Amino acid sequence: MMKRTGTALSMTAAALMVSSSLATAQDMAALEAAAKKEGMLSTIALPDSWCGYGDVIASFKAKYPEIKYNGLNPDAGSADELEAIRANKDNKGPQAPDVIDVGLSFGPAAKAEGLIQPYKVATWESIPADAKDADGSWYGDYYGVMSFVVNKDLVPNVPQSFADLLKPEYAGQVAFAGDPRASNQAILAVLAAGMAQGAEPGAAAAQAGLEFFKKLNDAGNFVPVIGKAGTLAQGTTPIVIAWDYNGLSWRDSLKGNPPVDVVVPTDASLAGVYVQAISAYAPQPNAAKLWMEYLYSDEGQLGWLKGYCHPIRFNDLVAGGKVPQEMLDKLPPAEGYAKAVFPSLDAVNANSAAVKEGWDKVVGANVVQ
């Protein structure tokens, strides 16, 4: 990691010992004291409806009422989060994020640029090795599977595959849940479409996915509007390609008005990991560490499961008998998930670069809010 100066990496003596996976109760007490002294935590790009974040944030606030929660730009994408760190390197005010939650490819990029700092939570050893940076700069927290979220009032024949989306009956109906030039969710939706064409994850699938969306756009089926629960219900975007947990959350929030289906496409089952990291310039580094400890605790991980996400420590929790049966019963059926593909980091990086560079050239649709 690049060497930095200033106060971003300074820690109080009380929190210095809380840097390994062997944190003790005494260490945690010291970290809590240091975080409470800082008095605030600034996050970014955490909408309440995403992965159960609303309840996770509420639980953190209830556990640590002395720490003011400051949520910045909840609708931002992963690229926006890194830009917020860059733009606030010398700013210790409330607009500077302490922590980020970004797509897998953005973690190594942020580390290479010196935007994040290492920290290993107490449950570090239970995080799979292939889902974390060995030095502790970033670490996977949860994952989802790419799905179609469908307004059944407007789409009586629910599409089951990417191939279906090209049918004339879906004219003016298909949208992303983000901008493919900045949103990890949309960038990986392009990868999934490319995989559905038979391409291997990586640059090849990115190119195949871009060509698929060019066909979709040329056919008039693609809607260049960012889809969310409101646009799904209003009919602006009757079919949204999004993570399963977002679709399931939208379905619950709409309470059957309209009825919503969430479908894992039969021709591409893509799993996507999101990672957490602490800004190298965090104004409140101890509050940031305490937030990470909470997210990776049993309580925090079960919060993701409640929000229909797959927590990164899921196997460890199940093995320890820590997942309530009623929570397991509420999960979607295993069908469609069993064949989920987890692309390698290299494949995700290659896809991300190809999609961001090629979207305007190949597809040419300006996706907007």
KALINWO-V86329 format. One record per residue. PSI is psi in radians with two decimals (999 if undefined). OMEGA is omega in whole degrees, -180 to 180 (999 if undefined). D_LAST is the distance of its C-alpha to the last C-alpha in Angstrom with 2 decimals. Layout:
BEGIN
PSI | OMEGA | D_LAST
PSI | OMEGA | D_LAST
END
This chain:
BEGIN
2.52 | -179 | 35.25
2.52 | 179 | 35.42
2.41 | -179 | 37.65
2.77 | 175 | 36.09
3.11 | 179 | 37.76
-2.92 | -174 | 37.09
-0.03 | -174 | 36.61
-0.62 | -177 | 33.59
0.03 | 179 | 35.92
2.45 | 178 | 38.70
2.63 | 175 | 39.51
2.71 | 179 | 42.05
-0.55 | -178 | 45.23
-0.48 | -176 | 44.44
-0.08 | -176 | 41.39
-0.61 | -176 | 42.83
-0.22 | -176 | 44.34
1.09 | -176 | 41.12
0.08 | 180 | 40.08
3.06 | 180 | 41.46
0.08 | -177 | 41.02
0.66 | -179 | 44.27
2.38 | 178 | 43.13
3.00 | 178 | 45.75
-0.64 | 178 | 45.62
-0.74 | 178 | 47.02
-0.81 | -178 | 44.36
-0.65 | 178 | 41.59
-0.69 | 178 | 43.32
-0.72 | 179 | 43.36
-0.75 | 178 | 39.66
-0.75 | -180 | 38.83
-0.75 | -180 | 41.03
-0.70 | 180 | 39.43
-0.72 | 179 | 35.87
-0.58 | 177 | 36.95
-0.68 | 176 | 38.52
-0.69 | 169 | 35.24
0.03 | -179 | 33.75
2.67 | 173 | 30.00
2.22 | 179 | 27.45
2.07 | 176 | 24.06
3.05 | 178 | 21.48
2.54 | 175 | 17.90
0.73 | 180 | 14.95
1.40 | 177 | 16.81
2.54 | -177 | 15.06
-0.58 | -175 | 17.91
-0.11 | -176 | 16.98
1.94 | 169 | 17.05
0.39 | -179 | 20.57
0.30 | -177 | 22.26
-0.56 | -179 | 21.33
-0.85 | 180 | 21.71
-0.63 | 179 | 25.35
-0.79 | 179 | 25.98
-0.76 | -180 | 24.99
-0.69 | 180 | 27.01
-0.70 | 178 | 29.97
-0.76 | -180 | 29.91
-0.66 | 179 | 29.89
-0.61 | -179 | 32.74
-0.60 | -178 | 34.68
1.21 | -177 | 34.33
-0.31 | -180 | 34.02
-0.23 | -178 | 35.38
2.03 | 179 | 32.22
2.27 | 179 | 29.36
2.20 | -178 | 26.00
1.76 | -178 | 23.27
2.01 | -178 | 19.78
2.43 | 169 | 17.46
1.25 | -175 | 13.64
-0.37 | -178 | 13.31
0.19 | -179 | 9.75
2.76 | 175 | 11.03
3.08 | -177 | 12.10
-0.73 | 179 | 15.77
-0.63 | 178 | 15.90
-0.62 | -179 | 14.48
-0.77 | 178 | 17.30
-0.66 | 178 | 19.94
-0.61 | 179 | 18.87
-0.63 | 176 | 19.25
-0.81 | 180 | 22.77
-0.80 | -175 | 23.61
-0.30 | -175 | 22.56
0.45 | -179 | 24.63
-0.67 | -177 | 27.73
0.31 | -176 | 29.99
2.08 | 179 | 28.20
0.25 | -179 | 29.60
-3.11 | -175 | 27.56
-0.21 | 178 | 25.08
0.00 | 179 | 22.05
2.08 | -179 | 23.61
2.47 | 174 | 22.77
-0.59 | -174 | 25.88
2.79 | 176 | 24.48
2.71 | 175 | 21.74
1.88 | -171 | 20.70
2.88 | 175 | 19.61
2.74 | -173 | 20.04
-0.74 | -176 | 23.65
-0.38 | -177 | 23.53
-0.35 | 179 | 22.18
-0.99 | 178 | 25.25
-0.62 | 179 | 27.90
-0.73 | 180 | 25.91
-0.67 | 178 | 25.66
-0.79 | -179 | 29.37
-0.54 | -179 | 30.40
-0.07 | 180 | 28.81
0.47 | -177 | 30.51
-0.23 | -177 | 27.43
2.79 | -178 | 28.66
2.63 | -178 | 32.05
2.53 | 172 | 34.10
2.26 | -180 | 34.90
2.14 | -179 | 36.37
2.92 | -177 | 36.02
-0.51 | -178 | 39.08
0.38 | -174 | 37.99
-0.77 | -174 | 37.42
-0.40 | -178 | 40.00
-0.02 | 174 | 38.34
2.18 | -179 | 35.11
2.43 | -175 | 35.65
-0.59 | -178 | 36.68
0.08 | 180 | 34.28
0.37 | -180 | 31.30
2.72 | 175 | 32.16
2.32 | -176 | 33.24
-0.53 | -179 | 37.02
-0.11 | 179 | 37.01
0.29 | -179 | 34.56
-0.57 | 177 | 31.73
2.73 | -176 | 29.13
2.37 | 178 | 29.58
2.56 | -178 | 27.88
-0.63 | -179 | 27.11
2.91 | 177 | 25.68
2.79 | 177 | 24.49
3.11 | 179 | 22.86
2.36 | -178 | 23.08
2.33 | -173 | 20.44
2.95 | 170 | 20.25
2.22 | 177 | 18.99
2.07 | -165 | 17.71
2.26 | 173 | 18.82
1.84 | -173 | 18.98
-0.33 | 175 | 22.71
-0.64 | -176 | 23.02
-0.33 | -178 | 21.12
1.44 | -177 | 22.16
-0.58 | 177 | 25.88
1.65 | -175 | 26.61
2.18 | 179 | 24.52
2.48 | -178 | 24.07
-0.14 | -176 | 26.13
2.86 | 175 | 25.46
-0.63 | 178 | 23.25
-0.65 | 179 | 25.91
-0.58 | -174 | 25.29
-0.34 | 180 | 21.68
-0.12 | -178 | 23.24
2.51 | -179 | 25.18
-0.47 | -178 | 24.78
-0.24 | -180 | 24.32
0.44 | 179 | 20.76
2.28 | 177 | 19.64
0.57 | -174 | 16.02
-0.31 | -169 | 15.48
2.26 | -178 | 14.54
2.86 | 170 | 11.22
2.92 | 172 | 10.61
0.41 | 179 | 9.64
3.07 | 179 | 8.30
2.11 | -177 | 8.54
-0.08 | 176 | 12.27
-0.11 | -177 | 13.16
-0.50 | -175 | 12.69
2.16 | 178 | 12.19
-0.69 | -180 | 15.67
-0.79 | 180 | 14.74
-0.66 | 179 | 13.25
-0.72 | 180 | 16.08
-0.38 | 173 | 18.59
-0.64 | 176 | 17.32
-0.71 | 178 | 18.44
-0.77 | 180 | 21.67
-0.74 | 179 | 22.26
-0.67 | 178 | 21.96
-0.68 | 177 | 24.43
-0.60 | 178 | 26.74
-0.36 | 177 | 26.77
0.00 | 179 | 28.26
0.07 | -178 | 31.02
2.62 | 178 | 30.02
2.49 | 178 | 30.87
2.39 | -178 | 28.14
-2.67 | -177 | 27.47
-0.64 | -179 | 27.13
-0.78 | 179 | 28.65
-0.58 | 177 | 26.16
-0.81 | 180 | 23.26
-0.75 | 178 | 24.74
-0.64 | 179 | 25.41
-0.72 | 177 | 21.89
-0.73 | 179 | 20.46
-0.62 | 176 | 23.04
-0.81 | -178 | 22.14
-0.44 | 172 | 18.50
-0.79 | 177 | 19.95
-0.74 | -179 | 22.13
-0.72 | 180 | 19.40
-0.76 | 179 | 17.37
-0.55 | 180 | 20.68
-0.20 | -179 | 21.63
0.19 | -179 | 18.64
-0.42 | -177 | 17.71
2.35 | 177 | 14.45
2.03 | -176 | 11.16
0.87 | 179 | 8.63
2.37 | 179 | 5.63
2.10 | -177 | 5.11
2.52 | 176 | 8.04
-3.08 | -176 | 9.63
-0.75 | -178 | 12.75
-0.80 | -179 | 11.62
-0.50 | 176 | 10.01
-0.81 | -178 | 13.04
-0.67 | -178 | 15.42
-0.33 | 180 | 14.31
0.03 | 176 | 14.62
-0.68 | 179 | 11.34
1.40 | -175 | 11.47
-0.38 | 177 | 15.18
2.07 | -179 | 15.62
2.25 | 176 | 13.50
1.95 | -172 | 15.12
2.96 | 175 | 15.20
2.55 | -179 | 17.98
-0.70 | -177 | 20.61
-0.56 | 175 | 20.57
-0.81 | -180 | 16.96
-0.74 | -180 | 17.84
-0.65 | 177 | 21.12
-0.76 | 177 | 19.72
-0.77 | 179 | 17.33
-0.81 | -179 | 20.42
-0.73 | -177 | 22.54
-0.51 | -179 | 20.30
-0.27 | 172 | 20.11
0.75 | 176 | 23.92
0.05 | -180 | 24.47
1.51 | 3 | 22.50
2.94 | 173 | 21.41
2.45 | -175 | 23.36
2.37 | 172 | 21.41
2.48 | 174 | 22.87
2.04 | -172 | 22.06
2.26 | 171 | 23.78
2.07 | -176 | 24.66
2.46 | -176 | 25.03
-0.39 | -176 | 28.69
0.04 | 176 | 28.42
1.98 | 176 | 26.53
1.75 | -174 | 26.59
2.16 | 175 | 24.80
2.44 | -180 | 25.02
2.22 | -179 | 22.91
2.41 | 172 | 24.24
2.55 | -175 | 22.42
2.68 | 177 | 24.56
2.68 | 175 | 25.28
2.78 | 179 | 26.69
2.31 | 179 | 27.94
2.42 | 176 | 27.08
-0.30 | -177 | 30.15
0.42 | -176 | 29.59
2.17 | 176 | 28.97
-0.49 | -179 | 30.28
1.26 | -174 | 31.34
-0.56 | -179 | 32.52
-0.66 | 175 | 34.69
-0.64 | 178 | 32.08
-0.76 | 179 | 29.89
-0.71 | 179 | 32.82
-0.67 | 176 | 33.44
-0.79 | 179 | 29.83
-0.73 | 178 | 30.38
-0.68 | 180 | 33.73
-0.79 | -178 | 32.19
-0.58 | -177 | 29.44
0.06 | 173 | 32.17
2.92 | 177 | 34.75
-0.75 | -179 | 35.64
-0.81 | -179 | 33.93
-0.73 | -180 | 30.63
-0.66 | 177 | 30.72
-0.43 | 175 | 31.49
-0.67 | 176 | 28.45
-0.74 | -178 | 26.30
-0.66 | 177 | 28.44
-0.55 | 179 | 27.94
0.31 | 177 | 24.17
0.18 | 174 | 24.87
2.79 | 176 | 24.59
1.86 | -178 | 27.59
2.56 | -176 | 29.00
-0.45 | 180 | 30.43
0.37 | -174 | 33.80
-0.86 | -178 | 33.90
-0.69 | 179 | 37.16
-0.71 | 180 | 38.81
-0.75 | 180 | 37.93
-0.77 | 180 | 39.20
-0.57 | 180 | 42.35
0.07 | 180 | 43.01
0.57 | -175 | 42.66
0.01 | -180 | 39.92
2.03 | 180 | 37.42
2.45 | -178 | 38.23
-0.66 | -179 | 38.99
-0.50 | 177 | 36.87
-0.72 | 177 | 33.83
-0.65 | -178 | 34.78
-0.41 | -178 | 35.25
-0.13 | 180 | 31.66
2.66 | 177 | 30.23
2.75 | 177 | 29.13
2.60 | -178 | 32.03
-0.37 | 180 | 32.98
2.27 | -178 | 32.78
-0.42 | -180 | 30.00
-0.48 | -175 | 29.97
-0.56 | -178 | 33.47
0.29 | -179 | 32.64
2.36 | 179 | 29.50
2.28 | 175 | 29.55
1.74 | -179 | 28.94
2.61 | 176 | 28.44
2.84 | 178 | 30.39
-0.71 | 179 | 28.91
-0.71 | 180 | 30.00
-0.72 | 179 | 28.24
-0.74 | 179 | 24.94
-0.77 | -180 | 25.30
-0.71 | 178 | 26.26
-0.80 | -178 | 23.35
-0.82 | -180 | 20.82
-0.76 | -177 | 22.44
-0.68 | -179 | 22.71
-0.81 | -179 | 19.13
-0.64 | 180 | 17.68
-0.59 | -171 | 20.40
-0.23 | -174 | 20.38
-0.92 | -177 | 16.92
-0.65 | -178 | 16.79
-0.75 | -174 | 20.52
-0.83 | -175 | 20.84
-0.84 | 176 | 17.77
0.35 | 178 | 16.27
2.14 | -179 | 12.92
1.78 | -177 | 10.12
2.25 | -176 | 7.14
2.93 | 177 | 3.78
999 | 999 | 0.00
END
